[in-house]
Amino acid sequence: MKLTRLVLENYKVYYGKQEINLDVPDDSEPGHTKNLILIGGLNGRGKTTILNAIYYVLFGKQGMSEQDYKLTFSGAINDRYYEEGGRDCSVSLSFEDEHETVTVIVTWTFDHRKTLIGENRKVYVKNNSDGKTRETSISEQEYYDFINRRIPFEAAPFFIFDGEKIQELVTKQDDKLMKQSIQRIVSIEIYQELVNDLEKLQSSLERKLRQKQVNRKLSEILDEIEENKDRLERYRANLKKTEEEFEQLNKRFIEIDQKRRKKLAASTESNVQIQKRLAEYELRLEQVNKQLEDFAKGGLTKYLLAPLIKKMQQSLQEEKKFIDLQQQHRSQFAPFESFMSRLTSVRIEPPLTVEQMDQILTEGKKIWAELNRINTVELPHREIIHDISPRMREKLLSLPTSINHNIRELLDQKLQYERLIKEQKELLENAPDPIDTTEEDEQLKAIGALLGEKKSLMKRAQLGIRKYSHAIEDLRRKYTQIEKTTEEQSELQQQLRLVSNLRTVTEKFVEEVTSIKTQKIKFEFKHILERLVQKEQDFVEVDFDEEDFVIKIYNDRGAEVKLADRSAGEKQIIALAYIWALTKTAGLKLPFVIDTPLGRLDSLHRSHIVRYYFNLLSDQVIILSTDTEITKEYLKQVQNYLVRSYELVYDEKLQSTTIREGYFEF
């Protein structure tokens, strides 16, 4: 499935009819998949408006309270258009799959007091084979069923999201709804529903048999099964009730925590916060200085001598080559030298002059070379500078000349931390006292204790459920064994046996599928995380808990990394890796719409995301970015898979945004 067209007509900051072509090609050149739509805009220009508009047109009020709805859409109409007499605004979104193209148009109507008085949703479905379009008249719930069959609502937070808020996925891993959403995305929930249906059918057949049973032993077993079912249902009811209470308490905990955070954020930073950050920068500066000192002690000398060593090695190589050539030359003329030595020792009358002897030696050497096919008679003169043994020569040639160092990066970090320390010290002079959050802290402590109690109760209920589930299964196996010894089986017994066998096979199937899916999630998560994170980060081993459906990461010491305590940027990277793993495991071909994907990340992580993530995440990725995220450098990197780009241009005079093709002009 892919999004093809978005039209914003006098909606919020967008004046007039503003259209974005979101379509991406189905077939791209191998190795250069065209999947990226880039929409650039400065802060406040309407990027998040586009994200929220797409989300609402697709999923409507699902998961939204009435208060949230009023807050979001009470000012949906563009101010300038309203002042001109307009009373309607709308958002239209088109998307298509293999068989049809769906266009959803949502229109909001306002009265003369600019009060929202109505919303209208129209759905048009075009058959891609015959080109015919029909308008569907459906209720709100029918629309939700219609859209959820195509795009599961539970999957929405995983493919339409704000990059700066996506880190919440990491902290919400233990949430029951999160687990259900993940199971729905990777299709496990569907299989589990089948098991539940078979269990209900089996229980129904057992009740019918219990009423008609004549065999005393079988009747007693069915009675015992029924008693255990009653106990099991009580534990399940207790678990459900406790989970609901836990969810309410947890929701309250989050609300108070957010209130506390807002209180802290609303005030100027306290000196405690600044001192904490100052200490962190000073520690990092100390670490950088230590690395520079280590480099100065060990690596600097090698670094400075490397060019001279390289030059010396070049000279040694040339000398070695010449010495080898000399030895070869001597061995070629050794027989000739021996012959001439014996010849010149013979007494000749009259004796030859020195010049004559030299002439015989020279000409004889030429003839010897010609007879033995030796190309060089005399070697050119070369002075051997390094009078050393062959062993010492090899040792010098093996000295390393390439020194791995990051001195420039270290110096940049040193300057950066010195600047940050100076800034923090200036802030410290004007910082107020710490803000008082005693009330919220006490409330959080009390609720935290209650949450702990509820967790204990849930664990106790889960143990009871496990105990009586096993007891029922044991009794059912016992029933089957006794039943096999009876000569005749009623139709009900045959049905029960068939359903029981089918349920056993289905449970085994669900178990196997769950194992395969969780292993796939683990593999994909680890694969992409290794490409996205810095090597020095302590993410060594990854595990995925099949029971709780949560990712766990371990460091090089084998200790579990507390993900909630990591930085915002690290949690964002982990969340993006999690989304990647779920997407690849589920096999859902969904479009991704991501607002501010690189906001909290440093330059290295940004580069890795741009290089390894966007182009392989999905067949369609729509990015809403500022000019400081997808910069000129990153824009060059995404050109191979960029379909088209847009810029949100804000008119200060009209206080409205228009959409033009192209990206920021750097």
RASUL-V650871 format. One record per residue. SS is DSSP state (A for helix, B for strand, O for the rest). PHI is phi in whole degrees, 0 to 359 (NA if undefined). Layout:
ss = (SS:SS)
phi = (PHI:PHI)
This chain:
ss = (O:B:B:B:B:B:B:B:B:O:B:O:O:B:O:O:B:B:B:B:B:O:O:O:O:O:O:O:O:O:O:O:O:O:O:B:B:B:B:B:O:O:O:O:O:O:A:A:A:A:A:A:A:A:A:A:A:A:A:O:O:O:O:O:O:A:A:A:A:A:A:A:A:O:O:O:B:O:A:A:A:A:A:O:O:O:O:B:B:B:B:B:B:B:B:B:O:O:O:B:B:B:B:B:B:B:B:B:B:B:O:O:O:O:O:B:B:B:B:B:B:B:B:B:B:B:B:O:O:O:O:O:B:B:B:B:O:O:O:A:A:A:A:A:A:A:A:A:A:A:O:O:A:A:A:A:A:A:A:B:B:B:O:O:O:O:O:A:A:A:A:O:O:O:O:A:A:A:A:A:A:A:A:A:A:O:O:A:A:A:A:A:A:A:A:A:A:A:A:A:A:A:A:A:A:A:A:A:A:A:A:A:O:O:O:A:A:A:A:A:A:A:A:A:A:A:A:A:A:A:A:A:A:A:A:A:A:A:A:A:A:A:A:A:A:A:A:A:A:A:A:A:A:A:A:A:A:A:A:A:A:A:A:A:A:A:O:O:O:B:A:A:A:A:A:A:A:A:A:A:A:A:A:A:A:A:A:A:A:A:A:A:A:A:A:A:A:A:A:A:A:A:A:A:A:A:A:A:A:A:A:A:A:A:A:A:A:A:A:A:A:A:A:A:A:A:A:A:A:A:A:A:A:A:A:A:A:A:A:A:A:A:A:A:O:O:O:O:O:O:O:O:O:A:A:A:A:A:A:A:A:A:A:A:A:A:A:A:A:A:A:O:O:O:O:O:O:O:O:O:O:O:O:O:O:O:O:O:O:A:A:A:A:A:A:A:A:O:O:O:O:O:O:O:O:O:A:A:A:A:A:A:A:A:A:A:A:A:A:A:A:A:A:A:A:A:A:A:A:A:O:B:O:O:O:O:O:A:A:A:A:A:A:A:A:A:A:A:A:A:A:A:A:A:A:A:A:A:A:A:A:A:A:A:A:A:A:A:A:A:A:A:A:A:A:A:A:A:A:A:A:A:A:A:A:O:O:O:O:O:A:A:A:A:A:A:A:A:A:A:A:A:A:A:A:A:A:A:A:A:A:A:A:A:A:A:A:A:A:A:A:A:A:A:A:A:A:A:A:A:A:A:O:O:O:O:O:O:O:O:B:B:B:B:B:O:O:O:O:B:B:B:B:B:O:O:O:O:O:B:O:O:A:A:A:O:O:A:A:A:A:A:A:A:A:A:A:A:A:A:A:A:A:A:A:A:O:O:O:O:O:B:B:B:B:O:O:O:O:O:O:O:A:A:A:A:A:A:A:A:A:A:O:A:A:A:A:O:O:O:B:B:B:B:B:O:O:O:O:O:O:A:A:A:A:A:A:A:A:A:A:B:B:B:B:B:B:B:B:B:B:O:O:O:O:B:B:B:B:B:B:O:O:O:O:O)
phi = (NA:215:279:240:201:232:235:248:242:54:258:54:283:268:262:73:260:247:237:233:276:261:295:235:293:286:239:238:298:306:87:226:297:270:225:251:249:247:239:257:194:290:299:83:266:119:293:295:300:295:303:293:295:299:299:288:300:287:248:60:274:301:76:243:281:297:295:297:298:297:296:282:246:295:242:288:280:296:300:296:297:295:295:279:109:289:230:234:223:207:228:239:228:245:215:220:235:295:253:211:245:251:241:248:242:248:240:249:243:236:266:291:263:63:262:293:244:183:226:231:239:242:234:244:241:252:282:291:279:254:77:278:244:230:268:258:259:224:283:300:292:297:295:300:297:300:283:290:291:269:226:301:301:297:276:307:296:266:229:234:204:271:302:282:257:295:300:299:301:291:282:260:302:281:294:298:296:297:299:297:297:295:296:291:297:267:73:291:300:297:296:294:297:296:298:298:296:294:295:297:295:297:297:296:294:296:296:295:295:300:287:256:291:255:294:296:297:295:296:296:296:296:297:294:300:296:298:294:297:300:296:299:295:296:296:296:296:297:297:299:298:295:297:296:296:298:298:296:297:296:298:297:300:296:299:294:297:295:300:297:296:296:299:291:289:290:264:294:303:279:294:296:296:294:297:297:293:299:297:296:295:295:296:294:297:299:294:295:299:296:295:295:296:299:294:296:285:252:270:295:301:298:296:289:277:307:298:291:297:297:293:298:296:296:294:298:298:295:296:299:297:291:297:299:293:299:297:296:295:297:294:291:258:301:298:295:298:295:298:293:295:289:296:286:276:282:281:238:243:291:297:281:283:298:296:294:297:296:294:298:297:293:291:297:295:295:296:300:296:292:295:258:55:261:287:250:275:236:278:294:286:217:275:270:284:265:272:227:287:303:295:294:298:296:295:292:291:272:297:290:246:261:256:283:211:235:300:294:296:296:295:298:296:300:296:297:291:296:293:297:297:298:297:294:294:293:295:297:296:252:283:278:291:301:288:271:238:302:300:296:299:293:297:297:296:294:294:301:294:296:298:297:296:296:298:296:296:295:296:297:295:296:296:296:299:295:299:282:295:294:298:296:296:298:295:294:294:298:300:297:296:293:298:296:280:282:285:247:236:287:299:297:296:296:297:298:296:298:295:298:296:297:295:299:296:295:298:295:298:299:299:293:298:300:297:297:296:293:294:295:301:300:297:294:298:295:301:283:297:297:275:266:271:286:296:281:288:275:251:259:233:236:221:234:285:294:285:261:58:230:277:234:239:239:271:291:265:85:273:290:279:282:295:295:268:284:292:301:295:294:295:294:298:297:296:296:294:295:299:303:298:294:298:292:283:289:73:282:270:248:282:252:237:235:262:49:287:243:305:263:261:279:297:293:294:300:299:294:298:295:281:244:252:302:286:242:292:201:289:216:230:251:248:253:227:269:286:265:262:276:273:301:296:290:299:296:292:265:302:296:238:273:278:199:223:224:234:270:256:260:261:298:292:272:52:217:249:242:247:237:288:105:248:304:267:275)
